[in-house]
Amino acid sequence: MPSPFPGMNPYLERSSVWHDFHERYVPALAEALGESLSDQYVVRIDDHVYVHELDRPERRLLGRADVAVSDLGSESGAVAIAAAVAPAQAELPEFDEERLSYIEIRDRDRWTIVTVIELLSPANKYHGPDRAQYLSKRWQHLHCPVHYIEIDLLRGGPRAPFDSLPACDYYVMVSRWQNRPRTDLWPIGLRERLPIIPVPLSEGHPDVLLDLQPPLHRVYDGARYGNYIYRGDPEPRLSDADQQWAQTLIAQ
């Protein structure tokens, strides 16, 4: 069965679910795009890499070396060499690597990037080096002749920078490079269906339409999220009225 919610499912925003959803939803959007684009264009999935140094309680064993050191005092008669003793020892920090997918539409012949589509994650939204890295990449795209689409399906965390954004739970931004600094916005409420958005292409080529809702339902079914995501509350918590509405949908 598809997701019981008409639009975004707030239970998919939970920290234990979101990364899996993100990495399933982006390819589903790319597949939907591929069905609409002409052969002039290629849809590719690439990823951002975020590296986090783990705190001591989170560290795991770094692992064993690939090459073992042999005993120099072997039967072959080699002379044993005394190992030098280091004056101090330290532990190497361990790092966690997080990869977040995004979509590129490229011109097949020139291999130039035409449009970039980003689905935001907590790493992009909360203050810190990950947000700074994302905003730097966003700034680069917004200052070159590339169309930029930003999809925010997370209620939590600060929004990406805008001069003005209507009150909403979620939003989609479609930024055509010829129109900047003006951009088109689709504010979305929790109880609203996800929109059908235009995806701009090269000059002289018409937009293609991308319906954000059917891929979400396909991912929900394929991942069998209904089996486990409702065992806790959404993150962030819903208002009392929205929580009652959500429970009614889930029960049905």
C-alpha positions in Angstrom: 0.0 0.0 0.0 1.2 3.6 -0.6 2.0 5.9 2.2 -1.2 6.9 4.0 -0.3 10.6 3.9 -1.4 12.7 1.0 2.0 14.4 0.7 5.2 14.0 2.7 5.1 11.3 5.4 6.4 13.0 8.6 7.5 9.6 10.0 10.1 9.4 7.2 11.8 12.4 8.8 12.9 10.3 11.8 16.7 10.2 12.2 16.6 6.3 12.0 14.7 6.4 8.7 15.8 9.6 6.8 19.1 8.5 5.3 17.6 5.3 3.9 14.7 7.3 2.5 17.0 10.0 1.0 19.1 7.3 -0.8 16.0 5.6 -2.2 14.0 8.7 -3.1 16.8 10.5 -5.1 17.2 7.5 -7.6 13.4 7.3 -7.8 13.3 10.9 -8.9 16.1 10.3 -11.4 14.2 7.4 -12.9 11.0 9.5 -13.2 13.0 12.2 -14.9 14.6 9.7 -17.3 11.2 8.7 -18.5 10.4 12.3 -19.6 13.7 13.6 -21.0 14.7 13.5 -24.6 17.9 11.7 -25.7 19.7 15.0 -25.7 20.0 14.7 -21.9 21.6 12.3 -19.4 20.4 11.9 -15.8 23.2 11.1 -13.4 23.4 10.5 -9.7 26.4 11.8 -7.8 27.0 12.3 -4.1 28.4 14.8 -1.6 30.8 13.3 1.0 30.7 14.6 4.6 33.5 13.4 6.9 32.9 13.6 10.7 35.4 13.0 13.4 33.8 10.7 16.0 33.8 11.4 19.7 35.7 8.9 21.8 32.6 6.9 23.0 31.6 6.5 19.3 35.0 5.3 18.1 35.4 1.8 16.8 38.5 -0.4 16.2 40.3 1.1 13.2 41.2 -2.4 11.9 44.2 -4.5 11.2 47.0 -3.7 8.7 46.9 -5.4 5.3 50.5 -6.4 5.5 51.9 -8.2 8.7 55.4 -7.6 9.8 57.5 -10.7 9.7 60.0 -11.9 12.3 63.4 -10.6 11.3 65.1 -13.3 13.3 64.1 -16.1 10.9 65.8 -19.4 10.2 67.4 -17.9 7.1 70.1 -16.3 9.3 69.0 -12.7 8.9 70.3 -10.5 11.7 67.7 -9.3 14.2 67.4 -5.5 14.4 66.2 -4.0 17.7 63.1 -1.9 17.2 63.4 1.8 18.2 61.1 2.7 21.2 58.9 5.7 20.6 59.0 8.3 23.3 55.2 8.7 23.3 52.0 7.1 21.9 48.7 8.5 20.7 45.4 7.2 19.3 44.3 8.1 15.8 40.8 9.6 15.6 38.2 7.6 13.7 36.1 9.3 11.1 32.6 8.6 9.9 31.8 9.1 6.2 28.3 10.1 5.1 27.4 10.2 1.4 24.3 12.1 0.2 23.1 11.6 -3.4 22.0 14.4 -5.7 20.9 14.5 -9.4 22.7 16.1 -12.3 21.1 16.6 -15.8 23.8 16.9 -18.4 23.8 17.8 -22.0 24.7 14.5 -23.8 26.9 16.1 -26.5 28.7 18.8 -24.6 28.7 17.0 -21.2 27.9 20.2 -19.4 25.7 20.3 -16.4 22.3 21.8 -17.2 20.3 21.3 -13.9 21.1 20.2 -10.4 18.5 18.7 -8.1 19.2 18.5 -4.3 17.2 16.8 -1.6 18.2 18.4 1.7 19.2 16.3 4.7 20.0 17.2 8.3 23.7 17.5 7.4 22.7 20.4 5.0 20.5 22.2 7.5 22.0 22.3 11.0 24.7 24.7 11.8 28.2 23.3 11.5 30.9 22.4 8.9 28.4 20.2 6.9 26.0 23.1 6.4 28.9 25.4 5.5 30.1 22.9 3.0 26.6 22.5 1.4 26.0 26.3 1.4 29.4 26.8 -0.4 28.4 24.3 -3.1 24.9 25.9 -3.3 26.5 29.3 -3.7 28.7 28.0 -6.6 25.7 26.6 -8.4 23.7 29.8 -7.9 26.5 31.9 -9.4 27.0 29.9 -12.6 24.7 29.2 -15.6 23.1 26.1 -14.1 19.5 25.6 -13.1 19.2 24.7 -9.4 16.3 22.8 -7.7 16.3 22.4 -3.9 13.8 20.1 -2.2 13.4 20.4 1.5 11.1 17.7 3.0 12.3 18.2 6.6 10.4 20.3 9.1 13.4 20.4 11.5 16.4 22.6 11.3 16.9 26.1 9.9 16.0 26.8 6.3 18.5 27.5 3.6 19.1 31.2 3.1 16.2 33.2 1.4 15.3 36.8 1.5 11.7 35.7 2.1 10.0 32.4 2.4 6.3 31.9 3.2 5.4 29.9 6.3 5.4 26.3 5.3 6.3 22.8 6.5 8.3 21.9 3.3 9.2 23.7 0.1 10.7 23.3 -3.3 12.8 26.0 -5.0 13.3 26.1 -8.8 16.0 28.6 -9.6 16.4 29.3 -13.3 19.8 30.8 -13.8 18.6 33.5 -16.3 16.1 34.8 -13.6 18.4 35.1 -10.6 18.3 36.5 -8.0 14.5 35.9 -8.4 13.5 32.3 -7.9 10.3 30.2 -7.9 9.0 28.6 -4.7 6.5 26.0 -3.9 5.6 26.2 -0.2 4.1 22.9 1.0 1.9 22.2 4.0 2.0 18.9 5.9 -1.5 18.0 4.7 -0.9 18.9 1.1 0.1 16.7 -1.8 3.7 17.1 -3.0 3.7 19.3 -6.1 4.4 18.8 -9.8 7.3 21.0 -10.6 8.9 22.2 -13.8 12.5 21.1 -14.5 14.2 23.7 -16.7 16.6 22.6 -19.4 18.8 24.2 -22.0 17.6 27.3 -23.8 15.1 26.5 -26.6 14.0 23.2 -24.9 10.8 23.1 -23.0 10.6 22.2 -19.3 9.8 18.7 -18.3 7.4 18.1 -15.4 8.4 16.1 -12.4 5.7 14.9 -10.1 7.2 14.4 -6.6 4.4 12.3 -5.1 4.4 9.0 -7.1 8.1 8.3 -6.5 7.5 8.8 -2.7 4.7 6.2 -2.8 6.9 3.8 -4.8 9.8 4.1 -2.3 7.4 3.7 0.6 6.1 0.4 -0.8 9.5 -0.9 -1.9 11.2 -0.2 1.4 8.2 -1.6 3.3 8.4 1.4 5.7 4.8 0.7 6.9 6.3 -2.3 8.8 8.3 -0.3 11.3 8.4 3.5 11.0 5.2 4.1 13.1 6.8 2.6 16.3 7.8 6.1 17.5 6.8 9.7 17.1 7.7 11.9 14.1 10.8 14.1 14.5 10.1 16.9 15.2 6.9 16.1 17.0 3.7 17.2 15.4 1.2 19.6 17.0 -1.7 17.9 18.9 -4.1 18.5 16.0 -1.7 17.2 13.3 -0.8 14.2 15.5 -4.4 13.2 15.8 -4.9 13.7 12.1 -1.8 11.5 11.4 -3.0 8.7 13.7 -6.3 8.7 12.0 -4.6 8.2 8.6 -2.3 5.4 9.9 -5.2 3.6 11.5 -7.2 3.6 8.2 
